[in-house]
Amino acid sequence: MQKGMEMKRDDKKTERMRMEIESRSENEEFARVAAAVFLSRLDPTVEEMDDIKTAVSEAVTIYIEIQICGREARITIRDEGIGIADIEKAMEPMYTSDPSGERSGMGFSFMEAFMDQVSVESEPGLGTAVIMKKTVGR
């Protein structure tokens, strides 16, 4: 894990945490807790923290970067997997590419419900990045 600090032009202190974990379901809880501990310095409400932890667990793959700038948490979760050919379709509620039926296809819907902003960048064969933002303690 790396932790760094930098200054932005608007003089808001920006803090950053980065970590790399294997893309395995048993690592999901670790990612949730790591994000929660790092963001706890913003003194979020229980609801805000639950929103962020749920969104992180839906997106967790390989690389996680969290930035705090003022009251805004920006979480980027990125993988180097197969990518998503049709992002718009993939973000539709109940859409899943899992033929086994084990996945509900609600990951992006949950992320959008719990965060203020969610964007997805993906290129087939190169991987996907999910960028989520939430203002904490308005």
Disulfide bonds with the S-S distance in Angstrom:
none
